[in-house]
Structure formats: C-alpha cells, structure tokens
Amino acid sequence: MTLEAFLVWDAPDGARWQLVDGVPVAMAPASPVHASIQTELARLIGNHLAQQGGQCRAYIAPGIRLGRNADRNFRIPDLGVSCTPLARGEMMLPDPVLLVEILSPGNAAETWTNVWAYTTISSVREILVIRTDLIGAQLLRRDPDGSWPPVPSEVDPGALSLQSIGLETTLSPLYAGTWLLDHANRSN
C-alpha cells in the first residue's frame, strides 16, 4: 500500500495502524504504565516548551513520514516535538526534532525497528526510548557531522538531557503514579 492510499484507507475499528514498508500494521493498546509515562512526558515537555516560548510543540502519537521509503511508511511514535507550525489539514508531523518511544517488553523488536527508521528523518536530532519494566531510558543523539551513533547511550536516571529542546530533568517525574516509582522509593 502507498502512503497516499493508507491516509484515505478505511481501517478496521478498534486499533491504531502504522504503515510499515507498504503493509498496514495494527498497534497494540498501551498498558496503563505506558500510558502514564506518555502522559507525564507530554506534560513535562509541553510545559517546558511553553515556558521557553517559540513555536515548538509536543504531540502525542503523531504520524510521521520517514526519510527512507517515505511513500510506503507512516509511523506513529509515542511523542514527537516539532518547531514547524502545522498547516491546515496536516496529516503528519512536519520536521520533528525529537521523537520518543516507550518500550514495552512485548514490542521491543517493533519499537527498535521504528527507532532506527526514525534516523532517516533529516530533521530529527534526538530519539529517546523509555522503559516500562524499570526506571531507565536510552538516547540516540545525532552527531555534529549528521551521523548517528551505532548504539544508543544509557540515560543516567538522575540526569536526562534533551539538547534538541533544551530540557534538563531526571527520569523520576516520567514515572509518577506508576508502581515503578513507588517500588524505587520503597527501596531507597
């Protein structure tokens, strides 16, 4: 299926769909921990961007176009940030600078396939992958020469730095209200 056909496709109800190399793929519903992390991250980044002023905005589950095989792919990260204003009727997030995936143990292979596909988007500067089985994250950051490192770096739970949007924080706020943070607090 082409991207053009996918965008007008009458998909079956009950699922969100991505287009992966020309094939529609249903996405599993998010677990409560996944949804909580997504909500807290959107709030944290959204508030940060609002305080900064400017045109950058956070978007939950935006559709994006890859840089490679763009006519056969429509992916949906958990969160994206773009500093390009949306045009009327826009179906995809233009020029994302930061993309975030929340990694659930049951979809790790699919998530990492998407993460590496996001590196083909020329505007993307960072890709954050947040875990749902423990407090942890990995970060891919584009090198100054435009290349990507071969492996993501582990994020220090006490020092998350998203240079693409000028945000410095810790991982703890992302896990607010989840058993993971409650467990970590009881262990300390």
C-alpha distance (Angstrom), angle and dihedral (degrees) to the residues before:
residue distance angle dihedral
M1 . . .
T2 3.78 . .
L3 3.79 123.3 .
E4 3.80 89.4 -113.7
A5 3.83 91.4 54.9
F6 3.81 91.7 43.6
L7 3.82 93.1 54.5
V8 3.83 91.0 57.4
W9 3.83 95.7 35.2
D10 3.81 116.0 124.2
A11 3.81 95.9 -131.3
P12 3.81 121.0 -161.1
D13 3.80 112.9 -91.9
G14 3.76 123.8 -105.6
A15 3.81 102.0 47.3
R16 3.78 142.4 64.1
W17 3.76 114.2 -123.4
Q18 3.80 135.5 -148.7
L19 3.78 126.2 -165.3
V20 3.79 108.7 -129.2
D21 3.80 114.6 -173.8
G22 3.79 91.2 -32.1
V23 3.82 97.1 -44.0
P24 3.84 122.5 106.2
V25 3.81 109.6 -127.6
A26 3.80 123.5 -168.6
M27 3.79 116.8 -132.1
A28 3.80 120.1 -135.8
P29 3.81 116.7 -120.3
A30 3.79 115.1 -96.7
S31 3.80 120.1 -102.3
P32 3.81 117.1 -121.1
V33 3.84 90.8 -104.3
H34 3.82 90.5 50.5
A35 3.80 91.4 48.4
S36 3.80 92.1 47.3
I37 3.81 92.8 51.2
Q38 3.81 90.3 47.0
T39 3.81 91.3 51.1
E40 3.80 94.7 46.9
L41 3.80 92.1 46.2
A42 3.81 92.1 49.4
R43 3.80 90.0 49.5
L44 3.82 93.5 47.0
I45 3.81 95.2 46.6
G46 3.81 93.9 38.9
N47 3.80 92.5 52.3
H48 3.81 91.0 45.9
L49 3.81 92.3 51.2
A50 3.81 91.8 46.6
Q51 3.82 90.5 52.9
Q52 3.80 90.2 49.1
G53 3.80 92.3 53.8
G54 3.77 118.3 -149.7
Q55 3.77 130.0 96.3
C56 3.81 102.6 -63.9
R57 3.79 114.9 119.8
A58 3.81 136.3 178.0
Y59 3.80 118.9 -127.9
I60 3.80 126.4 -164.4
A61 3.82 113.6 -134.2
P62 3.81 97.1 -14.2
G63 3.76 121.3 -178.4
I64 3.79 112.8 -116.6
R65 3.78 137.1 -169.9
L66 3.78 118.0 -132.2
G67 3.78 122.7 -132.1
R68 3.80 91.1 -129.9
N69 3.82 120.9 57.9
A70 3.80 87.9 -2.9
D71 3.79 92.3 167.3
R72 3.83 91.1 62.1
N73 3.80 103.6 37.7
F74 3.80 136.8 75.0
R75 3.77 112.5 166.1
I76 3.80 129.3 -175.4
P77 3.81 116.5 -149.0
D78 3.78 118.2 -168.1
L79 3.80 91.7 -112.7
G80 3.79 137.0 1.8
V81 3.78 135.9 -174.2
S82 3.78 123.1 -150.6
C83 3.80 130.5 175.4
T84 3.81 92.7 -163.5
P85 3.82 115.4 97.7
L86 3.80 114.4 -115.5
A87 3.77 117.0 -110.3
R88 3.79 119.6 -135.2
G89 3.80 110.1 -82.1
E90 3.81 93.1 12.0
M91 3.83 109.9 168.2
M92 3.81 97.2 -174.9
L93 3.77 134.2 44.2
P94 3.80 107.4 -102.6
D95 3.80 120.4 -134.5
P96 3.81 101.0 -12.2
V97 3.82 113.1 -159.0
L98 3.82 97.1 -174.6
L99 3.80 128.2 30.8
V100 3.80 125.4 -175.0
E101 3.78 130.5 -161.7
I102 3.79 123.4 -171.7
L103 3.77 107.7 -144.7
S104 3.78 117.1 -139.8
P105 3.82 116.0 -172.2
G106 3.81 91.6 -122.2
N107 3.81 95.8 56.9
A108 3.80 103.4 34.9
A109 3.82 96.1 123.6
E110 3.82 93.0 49.2
T111 3.80 91.8 45.6
W112 3.81 94.1 51.2
T113 3.82 90.2 46.6
N114 3.81 87.7 56.5
V115 3.82 92.6 44.8
W116 3.81 92.8 55.2
A117 3.81 90.2 44.0
Y118 3.83 88.9 55.5
T119 3.80 89.3 61.6
T120 3.84 87.5 72.7
I121 3.83 90.7 67.5
S122 3.80 106.9 96.8
S123 3.83 95.8 -150.1
V124 3.83 95.7 53.0
R125 3.80 113.1 104.7
E126 3.80 101.2 169.1
I127 3.80 138.7 20.9
L128 3.81 118.3 -164.3
V129 3.81 120.7 -162.4
I130 3.82 114.3 -165.1
R131 3.80 122.9 -163.8
T132 3.81 125.7 -133.0
D133 3.82 98.7 -166.7
L134 3.81 95.0 60.9
I135 3.80 138.6 -0.8
G136 3.77 101.6 -80.3
A137 3.77 145.8 104.7
Q138 3.77 143.0 -170.5
L139 3.78 127.3 -142.9
L140 3.77 133.5 -154.6
R141 3.80 113.8 -163.0
R142 3.80 124.1 -175.0
D143 3.81 111.8 -117.0
P144 3.82 119.7 -121.9
D145 3.83 89.3 -102.9
G146 3.83 90.1 58.3
S147 3.80 96.3 -105.8
W148 3.79 126.5 120.5
P149 3.81 125.5 -125.9
P150 3.82 114.2 -107.2
V151 3.82 91.8 -120.4
P152 3.81 133.2 24.3
S153 3.79 120.6 -108.4
E154 3.80 121.9 -118.4
V155 3.80 112.9 -111.5
D156 3.80 116.1 -127.8
P157 3.84 102.6 -124.8
G158 3.81 88.7 -134.2
A159 3.81 96.9 50.1
L160 3.80 121.1 41.3
S161 3.81 109.5 169.9
L162 3.81 118.4 -173.3
Q163 3.79 102.1 -174.0
S164 3.81 93.3 -179.7
I165 3.81 89.9 70.0
G166 3.81 101.7 20.0
L167 3.81 95.3 -112.9
E168 3.80 123.2 151.7
T169 3.81 116.3 -176.8
T170 3.79 143.7 124.2
L171 3.79 127.7 -101.6
S172 3.83 94.5 -115.9
P173 3.84 96.6 83.1
L174 3.81 90.0 57.1
Y175 3.80 90.7 60.3
A176 3.83 97.2 47.9
G177 3.79 111.3 142.1
T178 3.80 95.0 13.9
W179 3.79 127.8 114.8
L180 3.82 87.6 -118.0
L181 3.80 94.1 66.9
D182 3.81 92.1 39.6
H183 3.83 89.0 52.2
A184 3.83 92.4 47.0
N185 3.82 91.4 49.7
R186 3.82 92.1 50.3
S187 3.82 90.5 48.9
N188 3.82 92.8 54.4
